[in-house]
Amino acid sequence: MNMYSIIFSDLSLKQLKKLSKELRLRIISTIKRCRIRPYAHVKKIVESPYFRLRVGDYRVIMDICDNKLRIFVIEMGHRKNIYRQ
């Protein structure tokens, strides 16, 4: 079984650092769980090429590249703020 590698954007790392340690660990472990079958854990964002991963009240926006077995974490944040562009 192939595992996807996880790559964090600079923005997502900055957002991750601002969160509490418990929340940070919870988000990272949830992202790691997506490495084997990512589509079982995420939902497609309407009118967007990206996917969202739910971690409690927080959302992780990611892009999944099947041909390279790569999950690119774009950004993360509280659900009330994350979708505002």
N, C-alpha and C positions, 0 to 999 in steps of 0.2 A: 504494500500500500504506500503510495507516494504522499509525502507531507508537503504542504505549502510552506514556503518561508514567509516570514512577516517582516515588513519594512515600514518604519514609522517616518512620516514627514516631519520636518523641523517644527511646523505648527503644532502637530499632534503631541510631540515630545514636550513642547512648551506648555501646552494645556494640561498634559499629564502631571507635570511637576507642580502645578498649582493646586492639585487635588490632595486630599488627606491621604495618609499612607495606606489606611485600610481600603479606601476606595480605589487607589492606584493599584494595589495588589489584586483586588477583585476584578478590575477591568483587564489587567494583563492576563490573569488566569482564564478569563472568559475569551479573550482574543486567542490565546494558545489552544483552547478547546476547538477552535474553528479550523485548525491546521489540517485535519484529516478530511473532513467533509464540510467545507465552509457553507455550502448552500442550505444545509440542514439548520443552521443557526441564524442566518441573516434574512432580511427582507429587502426586496428591490425598492428603491425610492422612486416614487411616481415622477415621470418626466425627467429622469436623471439616469446617467449610466452607472451610478453608484449604488452601494448597498448600505443598509444600516444594521447595526448589531445593538440589541437592547441589553443594558446592564443596569437594572433597577430604573432609577429616574434619569440615567445618563444614556447617551447614544454615541456610538462609534461609527463614523462614516468611513467606508472603505471601498476600494476597488479590487476586484478579484481578476487576476490574469491567469486563465487556465493553461494557456500554452507555455507559460514560464513557471507555473506552480508558485505563484507569488500573490500574497495579500498585502496591498499597500494601504496602510492606515492614514487617511487624509486628515481628519480632525475628530475631536471628541468634545462633548460638553453636555450640560444639562438639557433635557428635552425641550424646555421652554425657550431656550436660546439657540439651539444648534441649527434649526432649519431656516433661521432668518439670514438672508443673503444680502 
